[in-house]
Amino acid sequence: MTRRLVPYVLPLLAALSAPACALAANVVAQPDPQARQRVDLSVRIEGAPGPFERIDGHADYRVENPDCVPLTAVTGATVVPEQRVPVAFEPAADGGYRAEILLDRFRDEDYYGQGVCHWALVGVAADLRHGQVDFSPAIHLADIAAGRDVVKHFSNKSYANAGNARIDIGADSASAFNDPQATFRIRLHAAAR
């Protein structure tokens, strides 16, 4: 008798748990109309061998308390909601670029009926495009909170070889390259308003 029920019970269980699973994967964070934790993010390009055609970026946010999210069906894993928001950089008077980031961009609320989900900024990436290369240094929340600059080094060869599509995240030190003198830097700095 048990064998005859198995083909019917498993699809039924999957169907019953599918809405919670779909909800966890598809939640859309609600913007917080009262967001007030603003940060000015600046990007400085130091010694690049040429210009960049486009400079923009993105900020990544994530629910920081996964206990507010239901477990997914079958695997029992928690899929923590994340949101990516485009960031527009504007030219600054000092020759660099600036953008405003909201730390508290999304409203904390009970999305799943399991308690309030708290959203937090994970980090921000600047995307400097040259040819087919996306030079993409990032600054994380810990560096933003501490007021630390993040400096990434990039090879001039990577800039010159712009015909090969790729993302270049850089290195923490010029010594990571065969020719440390043939490098340039991108500096990210965040300051609270």
SULKACOR-V672967 format. One record per residue. N is the residue number from 0. RES is the residue in one letter. PHI is phi as a letter, one per 40 degrees, with the letter a starting at -180 (* if undefined). BURIAL is b if it has 9 or more other C-alpha atoms within 8 Angstrom, else e. Layout:
{{N,RES,PHI,BURIAL} {N,RES,PHI,BURIAL}}
This chain:
{{0,M,*,e} {1,T,c,e} {2,R,c,e} {3,R,c,e} {4,L,c,e} {5,V,d,e} {6,P,c,e} {7,Y,c,e} {8,V,c,e} {9,L,c,e} {10,P,c,e} {11,L,c,e} {12,L,c,e} {13,A,c,b} {14,A,c,e} {15,L,c,e} {16,S,c,b} {17,A,d,b} {18,P,d,e} {19,A,c,b} {20,C,c,b} {21,A,c,e} {22,L,c,b} {23,A,c,b} {24,A,c,b} {25,N,b,e} {26,V,c,e} {27,V,b,e} {28,A,c,e} {29,Q,c,e} {30,P,c,e} {31,D,c,b} {32,P,c,e} {33,Q,b,e} {34,A,d,b} {35,R,a,e} {36,Q,c,b} {37,R,b,b} {38,V,b,b} {39,D,c,b} {40,L,b,b} {41,S,b,b} {42,V,b,b} {43,R,b,b} {44,I,b,b} {45,E,b,e} {46,G,g,e} {47,A,c,b} {48,P,c,e} {49,G,a,e} {50,P,c,e} {51,F,b,e} {52,E,c,e} {53,R,a,e} {54,I,b,b} {55,D,a,b} {56,G,a,b} {57,H,a,b} {58,A,b,b} {59,D,b,b} {60,Y,b,b} {61,R,a,b} {62,V,c,b} {63,E,c,e} {64,N,b,e} {65,P,c,b} {66,D,c,e} {67,C,c,b} {68,V,b,b} {69,P,c,b} {70,L,c,b} {71,T,c,b} {72,A,c,b} {73,V,g,e} {74,T,c,e} {75,G,g,e} {76,A,c,e} {77,T,b,b} {78,V,c,b} {79,V,c,b} {80,P,c,b} {81,E,b,e} {82,Q,b,b} {83,R,b,e} {84,V,b,e} {85,P,c,e} {86,V,b,b} {87,A,b,e} {88,F,c,b} {89,E,b,e} {90,P,d,e} {91,A,b,e} {92,A,c,e} {93,D,c,e} {94,G,g,e} {95,G,c,b} {96,Y,b,b} {97,R,b,b} {98,A,a,b} {99,E,b,b} {100,I,b,b} {101,L,b,b} {102,L,c,b} {103,D,b,b} {104,R,c,e} {105,F,b,b} {106,R,c,b} {107,D,c,e} {108,E,a,e} {109,D,c,b} {110,Y,c,b} {111,Y,b,b} {112,G,g,e} {113,Q,b,b} {114,G,h,b} {115,V,c,b} {116,C,c,b} {117,H,b,b} {118,W,c,b} {119,A,a,b} {120,L,c,b} {121,V,c,b} {122,G,i,b} {123,V,b,b} {124,A,b,b} {125,A,c,b} {126,D,b,b} {127,L,b,b} {128,R,c,b} {129,H,b,b} {130,G,f,e} {131,Q,c,b} {132,V,b,b} {133,D,b,b} {134,F,c,b} {135,S,b,b} {136,P,c,b} {137,A,b,b} {138,I,b,b} {139,H,c,b} {140,L,d,b} {141,A,c,e} {142,D,c,b} {143,I,c,b} {144,A,c,e} {145,A,c,e} {146,G,g,b} {147,R,c,b} {148,D,c,b} {149,V,b,b} {150,V,b,b} {151,K,b,b} {152,H,b,b} {153,F,b,b} {154,S,c,b} {155,N,c,b} {156,K,c,e} {157,S,c,b} {158,Y,c,b} {159,A,c,e} {160,N,c,e} {161,A,c,b} {162,G,c,e} {163,N,c,e} {164,A,c,e} {165,R,a,e} {166,I,b,e} {167,D,b,b} {168,I,c,b} {169,G,g,b} {170,A,b,b} {171,D,c,e} {172,S,a,e} {173,A,c,b} {174,S,c,e} {175,A,c,e} {176,F,b,e} {177,N,c,e} {178,D,b,e} {179,P,d,b} {180,Q,c,e} {181,A,c,e} {182,T,b,b} {183,F,b,b} {184,R,b,b} {185,I,b,b} {186,R,b,b} {187,L,b,b} {188,H,b,b} {189,A,b,b} {190,A,b,b} {191,A,c,e} {192,R,c,e}}
